Amino acid sequence: MKNESRTLFIPLYGKAMMSLDGFWQDKTAEEIVAKNYDYLKTVDKSKRLAIYMTMRAMQYDSFATDFIYKNPEAIVVHLGCGLDSRIVRVNRKAKHWYDLDFPEVISFRENYYKETDNYTMLRSSATDFSWLEQIEYNGEPMLVIAEGLTMYLTEKEIRTLTELFSEKFGNVTFIFDAYSSFAAKASKVKNPINSVDAKISFFMDDEKLFHNPEKNVFHTETRNIILDEYIGKLKGIYKTRFKFMKKFGSKMYRIYVYKCGKGTGK
């Protein structure tokens, strides 16, 4: 696998660890980790990282669940899906769900997930924009998820994605996370992706970096990853540590929501 693809084992291990710990439930992650432990030899196995990765995933799960509840005919596209089981965890079914990743990742993924009438796995880089032609779209509200992906893209690639969402689909909610410049610099010293020789290409300090009304691309929300409700599920030193992280480090790594399409900024 490419270095960026190998990073998929970092959140996978964390989600499995926290599922076994009872913090949340992800039986699919537990199963995949148990059967592929050799792939995890170089993965950072700290509980702090596992908690953080799981909190991030919980935010996306919650957002997707709410989106589908409000839009029962929704189409969901998960870019850089890796081995994530969001299609299983989200308790509301979209009209159609697409999981997209590099061909070698999807080949691995097919050992654990099967396509159905409303679930499709796409073999493509997120920046090989031809994948947009494979989406069956008839004006439905669309949610595009890019969890743990944009740091491996460039600003130009992300901007192109937002503008293509607006032009081709016209009713897209795009949710992604990004490092701040400070966090990106700090990551050169210590970051779990360093163990697989992956490099961070993108960071974002301005929440409206891609906001462009002329292209019908609108920033609508910025979210912190660590929430009080998540901290309340922790115990001991981890509860104290994450209270500190929330207070002093929340702006280092955040989640952003954009609307792409005519009229979506209103």
BAFI-3210 file (N, C-alpha, C; in Angstrom, 3 decimals, decimal comma, padded with zeros to 6 digits):
// residues 266
n [1|2|3|4|5|6|7|8|9|10|11|12|13|14|15|16|17|18|19|20|21|22|23|24|25|26|27|28|29|30|31|32|33|34|35|36|37|38|39|40|41|42|43|44|45|46|47|48|49|50|51|52|53|54|55|56|57|58|59|60|61|62|63|64|65|66|67|68|69|70|71|72|73|74|75|76|77|78|79|80|81|82|83|84|85|86|87|88|89|90|91|92|93|94|95|96|97|98|99|100|101|102|103|104|105|106|107|108|109|110|111|112|113|114|115|116|117|118|119|120|121|122|123|124|125|126|127|128|129|130|131|132|133|134|135|136|137|138|139|140|141|142|143|144|145|146|147|148|149|150|151|152|153|154|155|156|157|158|159|160|161|162|163|164|165|166|167|168|169|170|171|172|173|174|175|176|177|178|179|180|181|182|183|184|185|186|187|188|189|190|191|192|193|194|195|196|197|198|199|200|201|202|203|204|205|206|207|208|209|210|211|212|213|214|215|216|217|218|219|220|221|222|223|224|225|226|227|228|229|230|231|232|233|234|235|236|237|238|239|240|241|242|243|244|245|246|247|248|249|250|251|252|253|254|255|256|257|258|259|260|261|262|263|264|265|266]
n.u [000,836|000,339|002,093|000,315|-002,034|-001,471|-001,774|-004,343|-004,518|-004,013|-006,248|-008,020|-007,030|-007,228|-010,017|-010,887|-009,624|-010,927|-013,493|-013,344|-012,789|-015,181|-015,929|-017,201|-018,966|-017,668|-017,634|-016,804|-014,309|-012,919|-012,906|-011,430|-008,935|-008,170|-007,697|-005,646|-003,236|-000,547|-000,191|-000,191|002,095|003,860|002,245|001,208|000,201|-000,923|-003,217|-004,238|-004,126|-005,850|-008,280|-008,622|-008,806|-011,140|-013,010|-013,045|-014,146|-016,663|-017,828|-018,152|-019,843|-022,133|-022,811|-023,358|-025,518|-027,479|-027,704|-028,759|-031,141|-032,490|-032,555|-033,844|-033,510|-030,875|-027,594|-024,546|-021,083|-018,065|-014,942|-011,641|-012,038|-010,800|-010,632|-012,797|-015,874|-018,144|-020,432|-021,717|-021,962|-023,470|-026,744|-028,852|-030,126|-028,893|-030,049|-028,218|-024,955|-021,581|-018,344|-015,041|-011,734|-008,175|-007,399|-005,990|-006,641|-009,429|-009,580|-008,571|-010,489|-012,755|-012,705|-014,136|-016,418|-019,408|-020,832|-024,086|-027,448|-027,686|-025,189|-021,951|-018,572|-015,896|-013,054|-010,576|-008,428|-009,125|-008,554|-008,510|-010,524|-012,414|-014,003|-016,292|-018,070|-019,108|-021,048|-024,416|-026,745|-029,453|-030,181|-030,453|-029,910|-026,531|-023,988|-020,634|-017,926|-014,780|-012,774|-009,823|-008,283|-007,665|-005,200|-003,330|-003,673|-003,518|-003,905|-004,935|-006,078|-008,125|-009,668|-010,459|-012,057|-014,228|-015,334|-016,030|-017,942|-019,956|-020,490|-021,123|-022,933|-024,394|-025,776|-024,414|-023,070|-020,084|-017,820|-014,923|-011,667|-008,854|-005,414|-004,005|-001,569|000,397|000,057|000,671|003,388|004,370|003,838|005,863|007,772|006,530|004,211|001,720|001,588|004,114|005,367|004,749|005,871|004,348|003,410|002,449|000,644|-001,035|-002,418|-004,593|-005,549|-007,390|-010,770|-012,466|-011,171|-011,798|-014,127|-016,227|-018,335|-018,803|-018,372|-020,300|-019,673|-019,631|-018,572|-019,910|-019,791|-017,678|-016,127|-015,034|-013,076|-012,963|-015,430|-017,478|-019,321|-018,088|-015,757|-016,900|-017,298|-014,933|-012,357|-010,357|-006,933|-007,154|-009,506|-008,818|-006,646|-007,844|-009,612|-007,790|-006,635|-008,834|-009,249|-006,859|-005,855|-007,698|-007,909|-005,953|-006,549|-009,254|-012,736|-014,406|-017,214|-018,684|-020,921|-021,844|-022,954|-025,578|-027,494|-027,119|-025,789|-027,482]
n.v [-001,205|002,345|004,945|006,835|005,346|003,350|004,623|004,154|002,162|003,301|004,908|002,761|000,835|002,356|002,757|000,146|-000,509|001,281|000,400|-002,143|-001,250|-000,207|002,394|003,160|001,524|-000,660|-003,234|-004,278|-003,078|-004,237|-006,917|-006,811|-005,853|-007,903|-009,957|-009,059|-008,341|-008,186|-006,075|-003,964|-003,561|-001,351|000,708|003,492|002,834|004,164|004,994|007,535|008,544|006,724|007,369|009,975|009,615|008,133|009,920|011,776|010,212|009,726|012,253|012,571|010,394|011,148|013,508|012,501|010,780|012,628|014,149|012,328|011,721|014,165|014,289|011,974|010,922|011,069|011,028|009,575|010,062|008,708|009,698|008,395|006,112|003,909|001,223|001,756|001,461|003,038|002,881|000,783|001,602|004,012|004,652|005,132|004,685|005,705|006,846|006,062|004,859|005,555|004,282|005,285|004,660|004,063|001,558|-000,728|-000,571|-000,855|-003,447|-004,864|-004,101|-005,381|-007,880|-007,705|-006,207|-006,068|-005,213|-003,796|-003,191|-000,516|000,234|000,992|000,405|002,364|002,401|004,449|007,328|010,182|012,492|011,884|012,947|011,731|009,945|011,226|010,964|008,492|008,555|008,142|010,498|012,624|015,182|014,906|015,674|015,690|014,231|014,620|013,066|013,545|012,280|012,548|012,904|015,249|016,348|015,061|015,997|018,759|022,338|023,348|021,038|020,445|022,742|022,537|020,240|021,209|023,083|021,520|019,887|021,761|022,542|020,134|018,638|020,326|020,404|019,906|018,895|019,264|017,797|017,940|017,475|019,316|020,150|022,859|025,409|025,491|022,998|021,330|021,866|021,020|018,339|017,269|016,573|014,841|012,554|010,158|009,281|009,384|006,977|005,446|006,761|008,746|011,984|015,279|017,460|019,622|022,353|024,385|027,487|029,520|029,423|030,008|029,495|028,218|029,389|030,740|032,631|033,282|030,920|029,452|028,204|027,721|028,385|026,983|026,022|025,402|022,951|021,774|018,936|017,585|017,097|018,054|016,090|013,785|013,760|013,311|010,581|009,489|008,391|008,999|009,849|010,306|011,699|014,120|014,857|015,220|017,267|019,323|019,331|020,091|022,676|024,068|023,201|023,045|024,427|023,473|021,356|020,816|020,387|021,051|022,423|022,722|024,135|023,354|024,572|026,132|028,406|027,082|028,447|030,070]
n.w [000,000|-000,564|001,254|002,397|002,364|004,190|006,579|007,381|009,251|011,675|012,817|012,717|014,532|016,886|017,105|017,405|019,842|021,616|021,383|022,500|025,019|025,802|025,362|023,057|020,328|018,003|016,414|013,997|013,515|015,637|014,814|012,367|013,216|014,955|013,150|011,587|012,824|012,272|010,535|012,186|013,598|013,637|014,383|016,333|019,520|021,646|024,241|024,463|021,837|020,630|021,870|020,907|018,089|018,039|019,131|017,066|015,011|016,124|015,982|013,195|012,662|014,100|012,747|010,174|010,736|011,614|009,281|007,399|008,661|008,414|005,711|004,071|001,521|000,985|-000,505|000,291|000,330|001,112|001,294|000,999|002,632|003,811|006,063|007,516|009,361|009,060|007,443|008,633|011,305|011,353|012,093|010,384|007,140|004,061|000,799|-001,129|-000,565|-000,919|-000,690|-000,964|-002,060|-002,621|-005,146|-004,070|-001,390|-001,386|-002,386|-000,190|001,645|000,694|001,776|004,074|003,736|001,831|-001,279|-001,925|-003,141|-002,509|-001,693|-002,585|-003,488|-004,455|-006,542|-006,405|-006,381|-004,380|-005,696|-008,333|-010,381|-011,945|-010,617|-009,834|-011,906|-011,554|-009,670|-009,039|-009,531|-008,922|-008,140|-005,406|-001,878|-000,915|001,039|001,606|002,981|004,399|006,256|008,078|005,768|004,202|004,893|003,382|000,889|-001,467|-001,176|-003,570|-004,720|-002,901|-003,104|-005,766|-005,582|-003,985|-005,724|-007,906|-006,708|-006,361|-009,018|-010,404|-008,834|-007,043|-004,613|-002,083|001,020|002,552|004,638|006,556|008,102|009,443|010,046|011,953|011,055|013,029|014,286|012,161|011,782|014,257|014,038|012,569|014,329|016,180|015,340|014,681|012,029|011,104|011,453|009,278|007,243|005,986|004,720|005,698|003,726|003,724|005,562|007,634|008,665|008,408|008,651|006,597|004,258|001,828|001,171|-001,158|-002,610|-005,319|-006,625|-005,502|-003,053|000,318|003,605|006,522|009,130|011,959|013,876|017,060|017,911|020,378|022,675|025,492|026,221|025,362|026,894|029,335|029,311|029,909|032,239|035,199|034,651|031,939|031,561|032,789|031,174|028,644|029,154|029,489|026,917|025,385|026,313|025,740|023,277|021,220|018,797|017,201|015,585|013,698|012,707|009,688|007,984|004,869|002,443|-000,820|-003,785|-005,693|-003,891|-001,486|000,469|001,813]
ca.u [000,000|001,021|002,278|-000,907|-003,020|-001,109|-002,232|-005,690|-004,445|-003,910|-007,577|-008,666|-006,614|-007,794|-011,448|-011,038|-009,232|-011,944|-014,668|-013,077|-012,793|-016,555|-016,145|-018,209|-019,062|-017,246|-017,277|-016,094|-012,906|-012,353|-012,693|-010,357|-007,680|-007,832|-007,260|-004,562|-002,389|000,786|-000,165|-000,235|003,332|004,497|001,220|001,186|-000,883|-001,247|-004,643|-004,604|-004,389|-007,051|-009,429|-008,759|-009,305|-012,526|-013,815|-013,205|-015,095|-017,984|-018,347|-018,597|-021,010|-023,263|-023,171|-023,972|-026,829|-028,383|-027,910|-029,669|-032,446|-033,121|-032,607|-033,951|-033,096|-029,493|-026,476|-023,354|-019,816|-016,996|-013,646|-010,568|-012,771|-009,960|-011,387|-013,768|-017,189|-019,228|-021,615|-022,365|-022,231|-024,528|-027,973|-029,865|-029,676|-028,999|-030,539|-027,065|-023,711|-020,372|-017,048|-014,016|-010,321|-007,287|-007,765|-005,444|-007,383|-010,750|-009,381|-008,463|-011,783|-013,756|-012,686|-014,986|-017,631|-019,979|-021,707|-025,515|-028,138|-027,484|-023,839|-020,967|-017,186|-015,246|-011,597|-010,049|-007,938|-010,101|-008,173|-008,748|-011,886|-013,335|-014,931|-017,550|-018,957|-019,667|-022,106|-025,765|-027,230|-030,625|-030,556|-030,610|-028,893|-025,372|-022,999|-019,301|-017,124|-013,336|-012,182|-008,414|-007,817|-007,217|-003,796|-002,499|-003,980|-003,020|-004,972|-005,534|-006,916|-009,333|-010,472|-011,056|-013,146|-015,396|-015,937|-016,661|-019,178|-020,939|-020,830|-021,675|-024,035|-025,209|-026,436|-023,457|-022,477|-018,737|-017,275|-013,543|-010,859|-007,557|-004,466|-003,561|-000,166|001,206|-000,021|001,384|004,820|004,655|003,713|007,135|008,525|005,816|002,915|001,636|001,769|005,548|005,803|004,550|006,515|003,397|003,738|001,348|000,783|-001,988|-002,917|-005,633|-005,775|-008,563|-011,908|-013,133|-010,164|-012,410|-015,395|-016,188|-019,719|-018,863|-018,422|-021,340|-019,024|-019,844|-018,265|-021,099|-019,609|-016,404|-016,355|-013,930|-013,195|-013,189|-016,657|-017,671|-020,047|-017,117|-014,891|-017,668|-017,244|-013,585|-012,073|-008,989|-005,989|-007,568|-010,493|-008,058|-005,823|-008,668|-010,100|-006,677|-006,514|-009,970|-009,099|-005,676|-005,418|-008,828|-007,764|-004,857|-007,067|-010,699|-013,604|-015,021|-018,367|-018,940|-022,026|-021,423|-024,070|-026,375|-028,528|-026,812|-025,214|-028,510]
ca.v [000,000|003,636|005,390|007,462|004,291|002,589|005,343|003,705|001,259|004,086|005,059|001,451|000,260|003,161|002,500|-001,199|-000,432|001,967|-000,461|-003,150|-000,531|000,160|003,825|003,148|000,180|-000,872|-004,650|-004,552|-002,719|-005,279|-008,120|-006,611|-005,754|-009,234|-010,826|-008,443|-007,654|-007,969|-004,750|-002,946|-003,622|-000,044|001,706|004,077|002,176|004,901|005,136|008,925|008,647|005,933|008,175|011,127|009,120|007,709|011,135|012,322|009,358|009,933|013,499|012,307|009,506|011,954|014,425|011,709|010,322|013,783|014,549|011,370|011,900|015,352|014,104|010,518|010,538|011,520|010,244|009,785|009,652|008,711|009,719|007,849|005,351|002,924|000,060|002,278|000,812|004,024|002,356|-000,103|002,296|005,017|003,859|005,496|004,261|006,676|006,310|005,322|005,152|005,206|004,336|005,444|004,660|003,504|000,182|-001,748|-000,490|-001,449|-004,899|-005,314|-003,833|-006,342|-009,057|-007,469|-005,480|-006,496|-004,247|-004,098|-002,316|000,898|000,429|000,780|000,757|002,930|002,263|005,672|008,423|011,263|013,566|011,463|013,454|010,939|009,202|011,955|010,474|007,203|008,783|008,297|011,711|013,252|016,349|014,622|016,209|014,801|014,447|014,108|012,963|013,359|012,176|012,176|012,823|016,466|016,671|014,439|016,666|020,126|023,343|023,409|019,849|020,581|023,809|021,958|019,359|021,994|023,730|020,468|019,511|022,803|022,552|018,884|018,131|021,486|020,354|019,074|019,272|018,689|017,871|017,451|017,977|019,835|020,676|024,246|025,482|025,131|021,553|020,693|021,979|020,165|016,937|016,803|016,020|013,688|012,308|008,717|008,951|009,318|005,580|004,848|007,674|009,623|013,384|016,231|018,423|020,728|022,817|025,391|028,379|030,330|028,531|030,373|029,394|027,802|030,121|031,482|032,793|033,290|029,519|028,816|027,403|028,508|027,824|027,110|025,592|024,861|022,144|021,187|017,476|017,141|017,653|017,749|014,822|012,709|013,784|012,716|009,126|009,080|008,274|009,183|010,760|010,642|012,771|015,348|015,184|015,714|018,590|020,233|019,408|020,860|024,073|024,726|022,719|022,758|025,064|022,863|020,343|021,012|019,878|022,147|022,070|023,629|023,836|023,581|024,553|027,352|028,540|026,352|029,337|030,881]
ca.w [000,000|-000,490|002,635|002,880|002,583|005,390|007,775|007,754|010,395|012,912|013,416|012,852|015,811|017,966|017,222|017,963|021,247|022,398|021,380|023,538|026,296|026,119|025,137|022,011|019,775|016,625|016,362|012,741|013,742|016,507|014,003|011,396|013,960|015,481|012,061|010,815|013,792|011,708|009,902|013,239|014,379|013,775|014,694|017,682|020,247|022,862|024,485|024,188|020,407|020,354|022,305|020,007|016,814|018,225|019,262|015,722|014,298|016,717|015,428|011,837|012,739|014,547|011,665|009,105|011,209|011,586|007,891|006,753|009,312|007,824|004,252|003,893|000,173|000,864|-001,014|001,115|-000,277|002,114|000,609|001,825|003,659|004,481|006,530|008,476|009,309|009,229|006,766|009,605|012,570|011,229|012,262|009,385|005,819|002,980|-000,467|-001,635|000,151|-001,663|-000,004|-001,999|-001,674|-003,635|-005,503|-003,163|-000,130|-001,614|-002,484|001,201|002,283|000,217|002,648|005,248|003,373|000,560|-001,919|-002,006|-004,092|-002,160|-001,159|-003,639|-003,198|-005,635|-006,536|-006,991|-005,551|-004,264|-006,615|-009,712|-010,312|-012,766|-009,764|-009,737|-012,960|-011,144|-008,692|-009,582|-008,859|-009,529|-007,363|-003,982|-000,964|-000,839|002,096|001,284|004,202|004,175|007,601|008,090|004,389|003,514|005,178|002,354|-000,368|-001,550|-001,137|-004,902|-004,916|-002,077|-003,714|-006,977|-005,147|-003,562|-006,888|-008,697|-006,013|-006,654|-010,439|-010,908|-008,023|-006,709|-003,301|-001,342|002,300|002,572|005,992|006,576|009,209|008,998|011,019|011,870|010,656|014,188|014,471|011,058|012,078|015,416|013,643|012,006|015,453|016,724|014,735|014,416|010,613|010,810|011,491|007,961|006,292|005,294|004,917|005,692|002,644|003,824|006,854|007,436|009,800|008,114|008,460|005,344|003,200|000,569|001,037|-002,431|-003,096|-006,783|-007,041|-004,681|-002,012|001,530|004,915|007,371|010,521|012,418|015,072|017,802|017,955|021,754|023,246|026,915|026,371|025,185|028,075|030,429|029,229|030,300|033,674|035,686|034,039|030,577|031,658|033,070|030,011|027,539|029,552|029,185|025,464|024,881|026,693|025,194|021,964|020,333|017,486|016,452|014,664|013,787|011,651|008,951|007,159|003,756|001,545|-002,200|-004,707|-005,762|-002,864|-000,253|001,474|002,438]
c.u [000,873|001,126|001,006|-001,978|-002,743|-001,519|-003,609|-005,677|-004,353|-005,282|-008,296|-008,321|-007,239|-009,261|-011,718|-010,716|-010,344|-013,281|-014,518|-013,138|-014,201|-016,877|-017,194|-018,235|-018,653|-016,721|-016,515|-014,621|-012,222|-011,998|-011,504|-009,004|-007,235|-007,245|-006,037|-003,552|-000,985|000,914|-000,011|001,054|003,955|003,504|001,343|-000,033|-001,240|-002,749|-005,101|-004,964|-005,663|-008,312|-009,683|-009,322|-010,773|-013,448|-014,063|-014,247|-016,520|-018,629|-018,909|-019,828|-022,264|-023,744|-023,890|-025,364|-027,856|-028,710|-028,915|-031,067|-033,208|-033,335|-032,666|-033,509|-031,622|-028,592|-025,266|-022,140|-018,727|-015,661|-012,545|-011,113|-011,895|-010,748|-012,476|-015,149|-018,334|-020,518|-022,398|-022,806|-023,374|-025,879|-029,135|-029,301|-029,925|-029,608|-029,439|-025,816|-022,549|-019,166|-015,961|-012,627|-009,501|-007,657|-007,255|-006,152|-008,754|-010,642|-009,281|-009,826|-012,831|-013,742|-013,696|-016,304|-018,098|-020,910|-023,151|-026,133|-027,894|-026,141|-022,826|-019,584|-016,492|-013,726|-010,985|-009,379|-009,023|-009,826|-008,099|-010,230|-012,881|-014,313|-016,277|-018,560|-019,622|-020,803|-023,439|-026,450|-028,371|-031,136|-030,729|-029,588|-027,747|-024,466|-021,693|-018,438|-015,663|-012,655|-010,726|-007,796|-007,127|-005,754|-002,840|-002,763|-003,309|-004,202|-005,688|-006,474|-008,219|-010,252|-011,182|-012,219|-014,390|-016,102|-016,609|-017,946|-020,293|-021,426|-021,592|-022,916|-024,961|-025,914|-025,628|-023,082|-021,155|-018,158|-015,895|-012,819|-009,507|-006,726|-004,361|-002,097|000,754|001,230|000,739|002,892|005,210|004,652|004,995|008,002|007,870|004,430|002,839|001,832|003,240|006,044|005,608|005,047|005,524|003,719|002,485|001,603|-000,033|-002,290|-003,830|-005,825|-007,057|-009,742|-012,658|-012,183|-010,792|-013,755|-015,330|-017,603|-019,836|-018,936|-019,494|-020,749|-019,010|-019,402|-019,471|-020,859|-018,179|-016,642|-015,033|-014,150|-013,547|-014,412|-016,793|-018,373|-019,126|-016,187|-015,591|-017,659|-015,896|-013,435|-010,610|-008,189|-006,426|-008,642|-009,792|-007,283|-006,669|-009,379|-009,049|-006,558|-007,637|-009,776|-007,977|-005,289|-006,507|-008,651|-006,657|-005,359|-008,584|-011,435|-014,329|-016,169|-018,569|-020,189|-021,594|-022,622|-024,889|-027,457|-028,197|-026,240|-026,233|-028,980]
c.v [001,257|004,064|006,004|006,415|003,545|003,310|004,883|002,802|002,008|004,310|003,729|000,821|001,031|002,877|001,111|-001,198|000,182|001,229|-001,544|-002,537|-000,124|001,630|004,052|001,749|000,169|-002,302|-005,001|-004,215|-003,765|-006,514|-007,952|-006,545|-007,131|-010,138|-010,290|-007,738|-007,390|-006,585|-003,632|-002,859|-002,254|001,063|002,182|003,538|002,887|005,055|006,559|009,103|007,889|006,710|009,305|010,708|008,719|008,900|011,761|011,528|009,552|011,206|013,264|011,401|010,289|012,879|013,667|011,232|011,445|014,188|013,626|011,473|013,070|015,195|012,603|010,026|010,864|010,495|010,592|009,258|009,803|008,590|009,211|007,002|004,372|001,671|000,465|001,673|001,797|003,550|001,422|000,678|003,304|004,301|004,314|005,206|005,348|006,011|005,515|005,799|004,660|005,322|004,330|005,396|004,056|002,049|-000,873|-001,745|-001,140|-002,970|-005,520|-005,198|-004,883|-007,653|-008,939|-006,777|-005,964|-005,419|-004,746|-003,156|-000,843|001,146|000,031|001,202|001,184|002,861|003,479|006,529|009,490|012,368|013,118|011,743|012,705|010,143|009,912|011,470|009,154|007,337|008,956|009,420|012,332|014,401|016,123|015,381|015,203|015,214|013,818|014,207|012,741|013,377|011,746|012,103|014,083|016,822|016,047|015,030|018,035|021,085|023,412|022,232|019,953|021,649|023,296|021,046|020,163|022,605|022,708|019,975|020,485|022,736|021,302|018,432|019,243|021,465|019,463|019,716|018,518|018,892|017,216|018,035|018,424|020,300|022,191|024,238|025,073|023,619|020,812|020,728|021,052|018,692|016,388|016,163|014,760|013,610|010,823|008,346|008,855|007,871|004,874|005,780|008,468|011,072|014,251|017,291|019,681|021,068|024,005|026,194|029,191|029,420|028,809|030,305|029,083|028,484|030,996|031,591|032,792|031,881|028,736|027,799|028,243|027,748|028,038|026,768|025,133|024,151|021,763|019,687|016,987|017,857|017,233|016,408|013,620|012,620|013,119|011,207|008,581|009,019|008,621|010,198|011,181|011,722|014,105|015,804|015,778|017,014|019,648|020,429|020,243|022,353|024,765|024,296|022,534|023,333|024,447|021,888|020,375|020,426|021,060|021,620|023,159|023,173|024,230|023,466|025,812|027,347|027,888|027,239|030,176|030,260]
c.w [000,000|000,973|003,203|003,176|003,880|006,673|008,225|008,985|011,730|013,543|013,600|014,191|016,969|018,181|017,785|019,459|022,094|022,380|022,440|024,932|026,724|025,925|024,051|021,419|018,306|016,513|015,082|012,881|014,613|015,688|013,061|012,088|014,450|014,394|011,312|011,708|013,250|011,062|010,929|014,040|014,610|014,155|016,140|018,424|021,554|023,011|024,206|022,722|020,038|020,723|021,323|018,655|016,911|018,399|017,902|014,942|014,825|016,185|014,025|011,823|013,108|013,435|010,548|009,492|011,132|010,146|007,205|007,362|008,675|006,317|003,941|002,520|-000,073|000,183|-000,153|000,360|000,779|001,390|001,535|002,955|004,424|004,814|007,519|008,263|009,503|008,568|007,698|010,842|012,477|011,170|011,385|007,999|004,780|001,747|-001,147|-000,898|-000,695|-000,732|-001,058|-001,388|-002,806|-003,930|-004,526|-001,812|-000,281|-001,744|-001,098|001,886|001,906|000,991|003,777|004,928|002,001|000,012|-001,933|-003,040|-003,791|-001,466|-002,220|-003,156|-004,489|-005,495|-007,212|-005,938|-005,502|-005,273|-008,069|-009,954|-011,194|-011,910|-009,638|-010,775|-012,573|-010,131|-009,401|-008,816|-009,637|-008,666|-005,879|-003,142|-000,835|000,313|001,660|002,535|003,818|005,540|007,492|006,712|003,896|003,793|004,166|000,969|-000,393|-001,477|-002,485|-005,139|-004,132|-002,662|-004,976|-006,630|-004,788|-004,766|-007,806|-008,043|-006,364|-008,099|-010,874|-010,143|-007,528|-005,384|-002,370|-000,008|002,412|003,964|006,004|007,782|008,690|010,180|010,875|011,428|011,803|014,389|013,382|011,289|013,231|015,030|013,034|013,072|015,969|016,107|014,419|012,952|010,243|010,736|010,157|006,853|005,437|005,638|004,860|004,626|002,856|005,278|006,610|008,718|009,639|007,803|007,158|004,150|001,842|000,306|-000,212|-002,996|-004,612|-007,355|-006,281|-003,694|-000,740|002,782|005,815|008,832|010,756|013,742|015,738|017,902|019,351|022,327|024,709|027,107|026,187|026,397|029,252|030,437|029,675|031,815|033,952|034,925|032,646|030,572|031,895|031,841|028,890|027,885|029,218|027,673|024,860|025,138|025,930|023,770|020,931|018,930|016,645|015,383|014,776|012,578|011,019|008,093|006,110|003,001|000,140|-003,126|-004,621|-004,697|-001,546|000,825|002,205|003,744]
res [m|k|n|e|s|r|t|l|f|i|p|l|y|g|k|a|m|m|s|l|d|g|f|w|q|d|k|t|a|e|e|i|v|a|k|n|y|d|y|l|k|t|v|d|k|s|k|r|l|a|i|y|m|t|m|r|a|m|q|y|d|s|f|a|t|d|f|i|y|k|n|p|e|a|i|v|v|h|l|g|c|g|l|d|s|r|i|v|r|v|n|r|k|a|k|h|w|y|d|l|d|f|p|e|v|i|s|f|r|e|n|y|y|k|e|t|d|n|y|t|m|l|r|s|s|a|t|d|f|s|w|l|e|q|i|e|y|n|g|e|p|m|l|v|i|a|e|g|l|t|m|y|l|t|e|k|e|i|r|t|l|t|e|l|f|s|e|k|f|g|n|v|t|f|i|f|d|a|y|s|s|f|a|a|k|a|s|k|v|k|n|p|i|n|s|v|d|a|k|i|s|f|f|m|d|d|e|k|l|f|h|n|p|e|k|n|v|f|h|t|e|t|r|n|i|i|l|d|e|y|i|g|k|l|k|g|i|y|k|t|r|f|k|f|m|k|k|f|g|s|k|m|y|r|i|y|v|y|k|c|g|k|g|t|g|k]
***
